[in-house]
Amino acid sequence: MSEIVTALAGAGPLAAGWALHSLWTWRRLDASRRDPLSGLPTRAAFERHATRALARGPHVVLLIDLDDFKALNDTFGHAAGDEAIRATAASLNEVLAYCKGSVVARLGGDEFAAVVPVVIPAAVPRLLNGLHSMVTAPFAYQGQSLNVGASLGACLTRDLPVVSLSLALGRADEAMYAAKRNGGGWCLADGSAPVRLAGTGRRGRAAGQGAA
């Protein structure tokens, strides 16, 4: 009996060591799935989570591309561009926190993506307006107030012939470029029909400065 008690007592530190090792490993894996600048999931993590989300019901798939981002970097430096990326990520998280089950990511550069559950399709334009307003709002940088424009493209999965993340992203990409050609704002793809400007939101704005 005493041998069993001794063995169990000795297992305590060992079990604690394994628990700490497992936690450390999990944190390393989680960090590798997140973009270090924005804190958002990377493209690979987004594709996994988004694919599972789309299987659960109707969603709107979004692509967001910042306008005039190069001009911001060229004028104010890359640190200002980094701050714009962080501000965009924070804005997306803030708005989509109210949409339970949403998945948002930074795909790379100044491009972001999201999938958002859709309960009332008629409310999607309001969501796109809100996202565009938040993303293009001024952000503080070294005592200045800067901003970039944004072009948003969206696709409702319920309008697709087949629910597929790649197909939805392709349609959202077409819609995003339609918005960009119009000077910014947002555009909602209409099923499998050719993309036309289905919405504009506010037009994109060039980087500027003023009092913070």
N, C-alpha and C positions, 0 to 999 in steps of 0.2 A: 504493500500500500504506500509506504514511504517513498519507494522508487517512482511510483506513478505521480505522486505529488511533486517530487523533485523534477521530474520530466516536464510536467505542466508549467511549473514555475520558470523553468529554463526556457520554455517556448515563448514566454511573454516578450522579451526583448527581440527575439527573432521575428515574431509576428509583427511587432511594431516596425522593425526594419523593413520587412516586405511591404507593409502598408505605405511607409514613406517612399520606398522605391516606386511603388505603383502610382502614387500621387505625382511624383516627379516625372515619371514616364508619360502619364496622362497630360500633364501640363506641357511637356515638350511637344507631344502630338497636337494638342490644341493650338499651341503657338504656331506650329508649322502650317496649320490650316487657316491662319489669319494673316491678313496683310499688315505688316508692322507699322505702316504710316497711318492708315485709317482705322485699324482695329477691326475691320469688317472681314468676313470670310473671303477666301480666295476663289478663283473661278472653279477649281476642281471641287471644293467643298460646296459651293453654291449649286453646281450642277447636280450633285448627289441629293442635297436637301430639297432643291426645287423639283426634281423629278418625282420624289416621294410626295411632295405637296400637291402637285398637279393630279396625282392619282386619287386624291381625296375629294376632289370636286372642282367647280369652276374657279378660275383665278384670272387676274389680269397680270400679264407679263410685261415688265417695263425695262427699257434701256434709257439711260441718262448720259448724255455727253456734254461736257462743259464747253461753252463757246468762248473764244478769245483767251483760252488758257495760255497759249504760247505768248500772246501779247503781255499777259500778266507776268509770266516768267521773265520775258525780255526786259520789261520796264522796271519791275520791282525785285527781281531775283528769284532764284529757285526756292528759297525759304518761304517767300510769299505764296508760291505755287503749292508748296507742301501744306501751308496753312489753309489754302482754299480746298485742298483735298480733305483735310480734317474737318473743316467747317461743313463741307457737303455731306460727309459721312454722318456727322452729328445731326444735320437737318433731316436726313433720310431716317435715321433712327428715331428722331423725335416724332415725326409725322406717323411713321409706320408702327410705332409702339402702340397706337390705338387700334391697329388692325391685327388682332391675334392670329398667329400662324404665318405671318409674313416672313419672307426670307430676303435679305438684302446683302449685296456683295460689291466689292470693287473688282472689276474684271481686269484692270490694268490701266496705267496712264490716268487719263481723266474720264474714264468710262465706268459707269456703275450699272448694276442690274438689280431687279427685285421681282418677286412674285407675291401677289397680295390676294387673299381670298376675296371673292366677290359674292356678296349676299344680294345687293340691289344694283344691277348693272347701270341703272340710270344715275347712280351716285358716282360712277367712275370719273366723269368730267370734273366734278368738284374735287375729287381726290387728286387728279392731275394738276388742276389749278393750284391746289394747296401745296403740292410737292414743288411745282415750278416756282411759286412765290418764296418758299422757304430756301430752296437751293440758290436762288439768285439774290437773296437778301444780302446786304452788306455785312462784312465781317471785319473785325479789328485786327490790324497788323502794324506793330511798331508805331502806335499813335495815329495811324491813318485808318480810314474807312474804305475798304476795297470791295469790289464785287466782280463776278463773272456772269456771263449769260449762260443759258442752258437750253438744250433741245431734248425733249422727251418723246419717246415713241412707245406706244402701248398696243397690246393685242389681247383681246378677250378669248380665252381658250374655248369657251362655249360656242364661238363662231367658227372654230376650225373644223375641217372634215375629220381630222384625227387629232386627238390630244397628244401633242408631242412638244417637249421643251425646245428642241432644235427648230421645229417649225414655228413655234410661237416667238422665239427669239429672232428668227428670220423676218417675220412679219413686223415685229416691234422695231427691228433695225431699219426696215424700209420706211416705217412711219417716222422714226427719229430723223432720218435724212430728209424726209419731206418737210418736217418742222424746221430743220436747219436751213434748207433752201429758202424758207420763208423768213429767215432772220431770227429763228428761235421760237420758243413756246412749246406746245405739245401737239401731238397728232395721234389719233386713235385709228388703228387699222380696222377695216370693215370686212371681217371674215376672210375669204380667199379672193375678194375683188381687188382690183388694182388700188393701191393706196392713193387716197386723195386727202387734202387737208381737212380733216374732220374736226379740228379744234386748234386754237392758237395760244390760248393763255396770254401771258404777257410776252412781248418780244424779248429776245435775248439782249443783254446789255454789255457793252465793252467794259473792261477794267477801268476803274476811276478812283479818284481819291478825294478826300475832303476831311472835314473835322471829325475826329473819332467821338 
